[in-house]
Amino acid sequence: MQAAVKFHSETKAMTISGKKIPLESLTPILPPKERERRKRDVEKRLYDVFSKYDKKPKKQAEPNRQHCSAGLKVL
């Protein structure tokens, strides 16, 4: 059974379309080792996602084209 995780709560009021909406941000309070483990896990997952989409498309091979001087016919 896992121990209950406590959270730090931060509340802000945002105005959207003339209406005030309260936003509550919850941050887990973790021991330093667990926080670092979770941080590394998130960084690894983000790296995997961004590296997947960062790959540049491979250049397509251009067909062999022969350049000839003006007035010459290509056989």
N, C-alpha and C positions, 0 to 999 in steps of 0.2 A: 504494500500500500504506500502510495506517495504522500509526502507531507503536503499540507495545504500551503499554497504559495500566497504570500501577502503582496499587495499592490500599493504603489504610491499613486494617489489620485490628484489630478490637476484639472480644474474646471475653468473654462473661458466662455465668454458670451460673444457670439459672432452675429453680425447683422447680414442677413441674406434676403434680398428682395423686400427690404423694409421690415423684416421680422427678426426679432432677437431669438437666436437658437443657442442653447447651452451645449457646449462640447466638453466631454469628459475624456481626458487622456489617462489611461491606466498603464503604469510601468511596473513590471514585476520586480520585487525585491528579492534578489538571489545572492547566494554566497559567491565570492569572487571566482572560484574555480568553475562553478556552474555557469556564471555569466560569460566567462571567457570561452567555455565549450560551446555555448549557444551562439556567441558572436562568430566563432570560427565556422560553425555549421552554416550560419546565414551567409557569411562571406563566400564560402565554397559554393553554395547553391547559386548565389548571384553571379559568381565568376563563371560557373557552368552555363548559365543562361546567356550572359553577355558574350562569352567567347563563342557560343554557338551561332549567334547572329552577327558577330564581328567578322566572320570569314568573308573574304572578298571573293566575288564570283570569278571562276576560272575563265581565262581568255579563251575564246573559241578559236580554233585553228583556222587561219585564213586559207582559202583555196589557192593553189599555185597559180600565180598570174605571171605572165611573161610580158614584160614591158618592151615595146619595140619603138623604133624611131618613126617619126611621122612619115607616112607614105609607104611603109612596108606592110605587107599582109601577113597575118598570122596563119600558119598552116595547121 
